[in-house]
Amino acid sequence: MAQGGTVRGLILGVMLLGLSGCTSLGYLHQAWEGQREVMRLAVPIEDILDDPGADPALQRRLALALEARQFASARMALPDNLSYTRYSALPRPFVLWNLFVTPELSVDAIEQCYPWLGCVGYRGYFAQADAEAAASQWRARGKQVYIGGVPAYSTLGWYDDPVLSSMLHWSDEELVGLIFHELTHQHFFVRDDTAFNESYATFVEQQGLREWRKLKGWPEPTETERKQHQAFVQLMLAAREDLQRIYAQPLAAEALRRQRDQRFARLRTDYAEWRDQHWAGSARFDHWFAGELNNASLLPFGLYDQWVPAFAALFAEASDDWSAFHARVAEVGRLTTEERLRVLRKHQ
C-alpha cells in the first residue's frame, strides 16, 4: 500500500519505547527486535571514511552527514552526542512503515498512546508485512488505512541514532535537513502534541538549511519547487477540510459515503487539471494518486508545518540566537495546552 514515496511530513516516525501492557506482545517484539537490528548494524562513520576499500560515493555522503552533525551542535545549539556518527546499512528500502488509521466517516486519526511519549496519530512497523497485516485487521473492522515508508525516526535520546541507508536515497540537502530535524526531537519534545513537535523540528530544519547553504555556497531551492509543494499540500488540505464538513452533517451514513466518494473523485480531477495547467504535466506528486485515496491518506498533510510561522516569529524575537530560541521554545512547551496554543496563535 505504500505509495512509492512520501511528502516531507511523513518521513518522521517516533520510536515507540516503554509500551504499555495493553500493547500486543507481537508489536512489542517487532519493535524491540527492529531497534536491536538497527543498532547492531551501526558502525562508526569514521571507520568507513578511513577504509580504502569503501565505496567512494558512500564515503562522500557519510562525510557530509558527519559535517552536518557537527554543524548542528556547534552552530545550532542542538544536542552534542553520538547520534548520526555511525551508519547502519539496512536490508530494506525504509527503516519503518507508518500505519495511519481513521474511522470510515472521519478524517481524525485513531491515535496510539504510549507512556512518556503520549499519543501519536500512527504506529510504526519495522517490516512492511507487519504493517500490512495490521492494516488488514483495521480494515476488517471498517476503518480506513494508509501505509507510508519512513526513512528515519528519532528515539528521543534513548539511543544514539545512526545515519540509515534509507536516509541516503534523498538528496544532499534533504539528508542534511533530516539530521537537523531529528536532533531537534532529541532536544525538546512535548507529550501529546505532534503538531508542536513537528513544526518546531521543521522550522529548525528549514532555518538550519538556510544557514548551511550560506556557509557552503549551496544554491537556494527554486521558487517553482517551493510553490509547487505549497500548492499541492493546500490542495490536499482543502479536501480534508471539505470532508470534515461533509462528515459533520446530520445525514445517514450512505449519504455521507456518496458525498465522500464524490469529493475524492473531485480531488483526482482537481489534481490532474492543476498539474497539467500549472506544471506542464509534471509527475512529481503522481504517486499519491497511484493507489487508493481515503481519509487516512490525507492525515500526513499539514501535520508537520502547522506552526512553522509561529516558530519563525519566536526565532526572530530571540534575535536569531539559537540558544535563546530553544530556551523560549521550552518555555512555551511547558505551558498548558490552552496557554501553548494561545502563544502559537499570537505568533502565527
Contacts in CASP RR format, 6 or more apart in sequence:
PFRMAT RR
TARGET T0000
AUTHOR 0000-0000-0000
METHOD contacts of the structure
MODEL  1
MAQGGTVRGLILGVMLLGLSGCTSLGYLHQAWEGQREVMRLAVPIEDILD
DPGADPALQRRLALALEARQFASARMALPDNLSYTRYSALPRPFVLWNLF
VTPELSVDAIEQCYPWLGCVGYRGYFAQADAEAAASQWRARGKQVYIGGV
PAYSTLGWYDDPVLSSMLHWSDEELVGLIFHELTHQHFFVRDDTAFNESY
ATFVEQQGLREWRKLKGWPEPTETERKQHQAFVQLMLAAREDLQRIYAQP
LAAEALRRQRDQRFARLRTDYAEWRDQHWAGSARFDHWFAGELNNASLLP
FGLYDQWVPAFAALFAEASDDWSAFHARVAEVGRLTTEERLRVLRKHQ
1 132 0 8 1.000
1 135 0 8 1.000
1 145 0 8 1.000
1 146 0 8 1.000
1 147 0 8 1.000
1 148 0 8 1.000
1 291 0 8 1.000
1 292 0 8 1.000
2 94 0 8 1.000
2 97 0 8 1.000
2 128 0 8 1.000
2 147 0 8 1.000
2 148 0 8 1.000
2 149 0 8 1.000
3 148 0 8 1.000
3 287 0 8 1.000
3 288 0 8 1.000
3 290 0 8 1.000
3 291 0 8 1.000
3 297 0 8 1.000
4 287 0 8 1.000
4 290 0 8 1.000
5 148 0 8 1.000
5 149 0 8 1.000
5 287 0 8 1.000
6 148 0 8 1.000
6 149 0 8 1.000
6 150 0 8 1.000
6 300 0 8 1.000
7 229 0 8 1.000
7 232 0 8 1.000
7 233 0 8 1.000
7 285 0 8 1.000
7 288 0 8 1.000
7 300 0 8 1.000
7 301 0 8 1.000
8 202 0 8 1.000
8 229 0 8 1.000
8 304 0 8 1.000
9 198 0 8 1.000
9 202 0 8 1.000
9 300 0 8 1.000
9 302 0 8 1.000
9 303 0 8 1.000
9 304 0 8 1.000
9 305 0 8 1.000
10 98 0 8 1.000
10 148 0 8 1.000
10 149 0 8 1.000
10 150 0 8 1.000
10 300 0 8 1.000
11 149 0 8 1.000
11 150 0 8 1.000
11 151 0 8 1.000
11 152 0 8 1.000
11 178 0 8 1.000
12 150 0 8 1.000
12 152 0 8 1.000
12 153 0 8 1.000
12 154 0 8 1.000
12 181 0 8 1.000
12 182 0 8 1.000
12 185 0 8 1.000
12 198 0 8 1.000
12 201 0 8 1.000
12 304 0 8 1.000
13 96 0 8 1.000
13 98 0 8 1.000
13 122 0 8 1.000
13 124 0 8 1.000
13 150 0 8 1.000
13 152 0 8 1.000
13 153 0 8 1.000
13 154 0 8 1.000
14 117 0 8 1.000
14 120 0 8 1.000
14 153 0 8 1.000
14 154 0 8 1.000
14 156 0 8 1.000
14 185 0 8 1.000
15 31 0 8 1.000
15 35 0 8 1.000
15 153 0 8 1.000
15 154 0 8 1.000
15 155 0 8 1.000
15 156 0 8 1.000
15 158 0 8 1.000
15 159 0 8 1.000
16 31 0 8 1.000
16 112 0 8 1.000
16 114 0 8 1.000
16 117 0 8 1.000
16 120 0 8 1.000
16 123 0 8 1.000
16 124 0 8 1.000
17 31 0 8 1.000
17 35 0 8 1.000
17 114 0 8 1.000
17 116 0 8 1.000
17 117 0 8 1.000
17 155 0 8 1.000
17 158 0 8 1.000
18 114 0 8 1.000
18 115 0 8 1.000
18 116 0 8 1.000
19 27 0 8 1.000
19 28 0 8 1.000
19 31 0 8 1.000
19 114 0 8 1.000
19 115 0 8 1.000
20 113 0 8 1.000
20 114 0 8 1.000
20 115 0 8 1.000
23 114 0 8 1.000
27 123 0 8 1.000
30 125 0 8 1.000
30 126 0 8 1.000
30 127 0 8 1.000
30 130 0 8 1.000
31 124 0 8 1.000
31 126 0 8 1.000
33 126 0 8 1.000
34 126 0 8 1.000
35 126 0 8 1.000
35 155 0 8 1.000
35 159 0 8 1.000
37 126 0 8 1.000
38 88 0 8 1.000
38 90 0 8 1.000
38 95 0 8 1.000
38 162 0 8 1.000
38 164 0 8 1.000
39 88 0 8 1.000
39 159 0 8 1.000
39 162 0 8 1.000
41 88 0 8 1.000
41 89 0 8 1.000
41 90 0 8 1.000
41 162 0 8 1.000
42 86 0 8 1.000
42 87 0 8 1.000
42 88 0 8 1.000
42 162 0 8 1.000
43 86 0 8 1.000
43 87 0 8 1.000
43 88 0 8 1.000
44 85 0 8 1.000
44 86 0 8 1.000
44 87 0 8 1.000
45 62 0 8 1.000
45 63 0 8 1.000
45 65 0 8 1.000
45 66 0 8 1.000
45 85 0 8 1.000
45 86 0 8 1.000
45 87 0 8 1.000
45 163 0 8 1.000
46 66 0 8 1.000
46 85 0 8 1.000
48 54 0 8 1.000
48 58 0 8 1.000
48 59 0 8 1.000
48 62 0 8 1.000
48 87 0 8 1.000
49 59 0 8 1.000
49 62 0 8 1.000
49 63 0 8 1.000
49 66 0 8 1.000
58 168 0 8 1.000
61 168 0 8 1.000
61 172 0 8 1.000
61 175 0 8 1.000
62 87 0 8 1.000
62 163 0 8 1.000
64 172 0 8 1.000
64 175 0 8 1.000
64 176 0 8 1.000
65 84 0 8 1.000
65 87 0 8 1.000
65 163 0 8 1.000
65 167 0 8 1.000
65 175 0 8 1.000
65 176 0 8 1.000
65 179 0 8 1.000
66 84 0 8 1.000
66 85 0 8 1.000
68 84 0 8 1.000
68 175 0 8 1.000
68 176 0 8 1.000
68 177 0 8 1.000
68 179 0 8 1.000
68 180 0 8 1.000
68 212 0 8 1.000
69 83 0 8 1.000
69 84 0 8 1.000
69 85 0 8 1.000
69 179 0 8 1.000
69 183 0 8 1.000
71 212 0 8 1.000
71 215 0 8 1.000
72 78 0 8 1.000
72 179 0 8 1.000
72 180 0 8 1.000
72 183 0 8 1.000
73 79 0 8 1.000
73 80 0 8 1.000
73 183 0 8 1.000
75 211 0 8 1.000
75 322 0 8 1.000
76 180 0 8 1.000
76 204 0 8 1.000
76 208 0 8 1.000
76 211 0 8 1.000
76 322 0 8 1.000
77 322 0 8 1.000
77 323 0 8 1.000
77 326 0 8 1.000
78 180 0 8 1.000
78 183 0 8 1.000
78 184 0 8 1.000
78 186 0 8 1.000
78 187 0 8 1.000
78 204 0 8 1.000
79 157 0 8 1.000
79 183 0 8 1.000
79 186 0 8 1.000
79 187 0 8 1.000
81 157 0 8 1.000
81 160 0 8 1.000
81 186 0 8 1.000
82 160 0 8 1.000
83 157 0 8 1.000
83 160 0 8 1.000
83 161 0 8 1.000
83 162 0 8 1.000
83 182 0 8 1.000
83 183 0 8 1.000
83 186 0 8 1.000
84 161 0 8 1.000
84 162 0 8 1.000
84 163 0 8 1.000
84 179 0 8 1.000
84 182 0 8 1.000
84 183 0 8 1.000
85 160 0 8 1.000
85 162 0 8 1.000
86 160 0 8 1.000
86 162 0 8 1.000
86 163 0 8 1.000
87 162 0 8 1.000
87 163 0 8 1.000
87 164 0 8 1.000
87 165 0 8 1.000
88 162 0 8 1.000
88 163 0 8 1.000
88 164 0 8 1.000
88 165 0 8 1.000
89 165 0 8 1.000
90 164 0 8 1.000
90 165 0 8 1.000
90 166 0 8 1.000
92 128 0 8 1.000
92 166 0 8 1.000
93 149 0 8 1.000
93 166 0 8 1.000
93 169 0 8 1.000
94 128 0 8 1.000
94 148 0 8 1.000
94 149 0 8 1.000
94 150 0 8 1.000
94 151 0 8 1.000
94 166 0 8 1.000
95 126 0 8 1.000
95 150 0 8 1.000
95 151 0 8 1.000
95 152 0 8 1.000
95 153 0 8 1.000
95 164 0 8 1.000
95 166 0 8 1.000
96 124 0 8 1.000
96 125 0 8 1.000
96 126 0 8 1.000
96 149 0 8 1.000
96 150 0 8 1.000
96 153 0 8 1.000
97 124 0 8 1.000
97 125 0 8 1.000
97 127 0 8 1.000
97 128 0 8 1.000
97 130 0 8 1.000
97 131 0 8 1.000
97 147 0 8 1.000
97 148 0 8 1.000
97 149 0 8 1.000
97 150 0 8 1.000
98 122 0 8 1.000
98 123 0 8 1.000
98 124 0 8 1.000
98 125 0 8 1.000
98 131 0 8 1.000
98 147 0 8 1.000
98 148 0 8 1.000
98 149 0 8 1.000
98 150 0 8 1.000
99 122 0 8 1.000
99 123 0 8 1.000
99 124 0 8 1.000
99 125 0 8 1.000
99 131 0 8 1.000
99 134 0 8 1.000
99 135 0 8 1.000
99 138 0 8 1.000
99 145 0 8 1.000
99 146 0 8 1.000
99 147 0 8 1.000
99 148 0 8 1.000
100 109 0 8 1.000
100 121 0 8 1.000
100 122 0 8 1.000
100 145 0 8 1.000
100 146 0 8 1.000
100 147 0 8 1.000
100 148 0 8 1.000
100 296 0 8 1.000
100 297 0 8 1.000
100 299 0 8 1.000
100 300 0 8 1.000
101 109 0 8 1.000
101 110 0 8 1.000
101 135 0 8 1.000
101 138 0 8 1.000
101 143 0 8 1.000
101 144 0 8 1.000
101 145 0 8 1.000
101 296 0 8 1.000
102 108 0 8 1.000
102 109 0 8 1.000
102 110 0 8 1.000
102 143 0 8 1.000
102 144 0 8 1.000
102 294 0 8 1.000
102 295 0 8 1.000
102 296 0 8 1.000
102 299 0 8 1.000
103 110 0 8 1.000
103 143 0 8 1.000
103 144 0 8 1.000
103 295 0 8 1.000
104 142 0 8 1.000
104 143 0 8 1.000
104 144 0 8 1.000
104 257 0 8 1.000
104 295 0 8 1.000
105 247 0 8 1.000
105 253 0 8 1.000
105 256 0 8 1.000
105 257 0 8 1.000
105 260 0 8 1.000
106 247 0 8 1.000
106 295 0 8 1.000
107 240 0 8 1.000
107 243 0 8 1.000
107 244 0 8 1.000
107 247 0 8 1.000
107 295 0 8 1.000
107 298 0 8 1.000
107 299 0 8 1.000
109 121 0 8 1.000
109 122 0 8 1.000
109 296 0 8 1.000
109 299 0 8 1.000
110 121 0 8 1.000
110 138 0 8 1.000
110 143 0 8 1.000
111 119 0 8 1.000
111 120 0 8 1.000
111 121 0 8 1.000
112 119 0 8 1.000
112 120 0 8 1.000
112 121 0 8 1.000
112 122 0 8 1.000
112 123 0 8 1.000
113 119 0 8 1.000
113 120 0 8 1.000
114 120 0 8 1.000
116 191 0 8 1.000
117 156 0 8 1.000
117 189 0 8 1.000
117 191 0 8 1.000
118 191 0 8 1.000
118 192 0 8 1.000
119 192 0 8 1.000
120 194 0 8 1.000
121 194 0 8 1.000
121 299 0 8 1.000
122 299 0 8 1.000
123 134 0 8 1.000
124 131 0 8 1.000
124 150 0 8 1.000
125 131 0 8 1.000
125 134 0 8 1.000
128 147 0 8 1.000
128 149 0 8 1.000
131 147 0 8 1.000
132 147 0 8 1.000
135 145 0 8 1.000
135 147 0 8 1.000
138 145 0 8 1.000
139 145 0 8 1.000
143 296 0 8 1.000
144 294 0 8 1.000
144 295 0 8 1.000
144 296 0 8 1.000
145 294 0 8 1.000
145 296 0 8 1.000
146 294 0 8 1.000
146 296 0 8 1.000
146 297 0 8 1.000
146 299 0 8 1.000
146 300 0 8 1.000
150 166 0 8 1.000
151 164 0 8 1.000
151 166 0 8 1.000
151 167 0 8 1.000
151 169 0 8 1.000
151 170 0 8 1.000
151 178 0 8 1.000
152 161 0 8 1.000
152 164 0 8 1.000
152 166 0 8 1.000
152 167 0 8 1.000
152 178 0 8 1.000
152 182 0 8 1.000
153 161 0 8 1.000
153 182 0 8 1.000
154 161 0 8 1.000
154 182 0 8 1.000
154 185 0 8 1.000
154 186 0 8 1.000
155 161 0 8 1.000
156 185 0 8 1.000
156 186 0 8 1.000
156 189 0 8 1.000
157 186 0 8 1.000
161 182 0 8 1.000
161 186 0 8 1.000
163 179 0 8 1.000
167 175 0 8 1.000
167 178 0 8 1.000
168 175 0 8 1.000
170 178 0 8 1.000
173 209 0 8 1.000
173 213 0 8 1.000
173 218 0 8 1.000
173 221 0 8 1.000
176 209 0 8 1.000
176 212 0 8 1.000
177 205 0 8 1.000
177 208 0 8 1.000
177 209 0 8 1.000
177 212 0 8 1.000
178 205 0 8 1.000
180 204 0 8 1.000
180 205 0 8 1.000
180 208 0 8 1.000
180 209 0 8 1.000
181 201 0 8 1.000
181 202 0 8 1.000
181 204 0 8 1.000
181 205 0 8 1.000
182 201 0 8 1.000
184 200 0 8 1.000
184 201 0 8 1.000
184 204 0 8 1.000
184 205 0 8 1.000
185 197 0 8 1.000
185 201 0 8 1.000
187 326 0 8 1.000
188 200 0 8 1.000
188 326 0 8 1.000
188 329 0 8 1.000
188 330 0 8 1.000
188 333 0 8 1.000
189 197 0 8 1.000
190 196 0 8 1.000
190 197 0 8 1.000
190 333 0 8 1.000
190 340 0 8 1.000
192 337 0 8 1.000
193 333 0 8 1.000
193 337 0 8 1.000
193 340 0 8 1.000
194 303 0 8 1.000
195 303 0 8 1.000
195 306 0 8 1.000
195 307 0 8 1.000
196 307 0 8 1.000
196 333 0 8 1.000
196 340 0 8 1.000
196 344 0 8 1.000
198 303 0 8 1.000
198 304 0 8 1.000
198 305 0 8 1.000
198 306 0 8 1.000
199 304 0 8 1.000
199 305 0 8 1.000
199 306 0 8 1.000
199 307 0 8 1.000
199 308 0 8 1.000
199 310 0 8 1.000
199 311 0 8 1.000
200 307 0 8 1.000
200 311 0 8 1.000
200 329 0 8 1.000
201 304 0 8 1.000
202 304 0 8 1.000
202 305 0 8 1.000
202 308 0 8 1.000
203 308 0 8 1.000
203 311 0 8 1.000
203 312 0 8 1.000
203 315 0 8 1.000
204 311 0 8 1.000
206 308 0 8 1.000
207 312 0 8 1.000
207 315 0 8 1.000
212 218 0 8 1.000
213 219 0 8 1.000
213 220 0 8 1.000
228 279 0 8 1.000
228 282 0 8 1.000
228 284 0 8 1.000
231 274 0 8 1.000
231 278 0 8 1.000
232 271 0 8 1.000
232 284 0 8 1.000
232 285 0 8 1.000
233 301 0 8 1.000
233 302 0 8 1.000
233 305 0 8 1.000
235 267 0 8 1.000
235 270 0 8 1.000
235 271 0 8 1.000
235 274 0 8 1.000
236 267 0 8 1.000
236 288 0 8 1.000
236 298 0 8 1.000
236 301 0 8 1.000
237 301 0 8 1.000
237 302 0 8 1.000
239 263 0 8 1.000
239 264 0 8 1.000
239 266 0 8 1.000
239 267 0 8 1.000
239 298 0 8 1.000
240 298 0 8 1.000
240 301 0 8 1.000
242 263 0 8 1.000
243 260 0 8 1.000
243 263 0 8 1.000
243 295 0 8 1.000
243 298 0 8 1.000
246 256 0 8 1.000
246 259 0 8 1.000
246 260 0 8 1.000
246 263 0 8 1.000
247 256 0 8 1.000
247 260 0 8 1.000
249 255 0 8 1.000
249 256 0 8 1.000
249 259 0 8 1.000
251 259 0 8 1.000
264 293 0 8 1.000
264 294 0 8 1.000
267 293 0 8 1.000
268 289 0 8 1.000
268 293 0 8 1.000
271 285 0 8 1.000
271 289 0 8 1.000
275 281 0 8 1.000
275 282 0 8 1.000
275 283 0 8 1.000
275 285 0 8 1.000
275 286 0 8 1.000
288 297 0 8 1.000
307 344 0 8 1.000
307 348 0 8 1.000
309 347 0 8 1.000
309 348 0 8 1.000
310 343 0 8 1.000
310 344 0 8 1.000
310 345 0 8 1.000
310 346 0 8 1.000
310 347 0 8 1.000
310 348 0 8 1.000
311 329 0 8 1.000
311 347 0 8 1.000
313 347 0 8 1.000
313 348 0 8 1.000
314 325 0 8 1.000
314 328 0 8 1.000
314 329 0 8 1.000
314 332 0 8 1.000
314 347 0 8 1.000
315 325 0 8 1.000
317 328 0 8 1.000
318 324 0 8 1.000
318 325 0 8 1.000
318 328 0 8 1.000
332 340 0 8 1.000
332 343 0 8 1.000
332 344 0 8 1.000
333 340 0 8 1.000
335 343 0 8 1.000
END
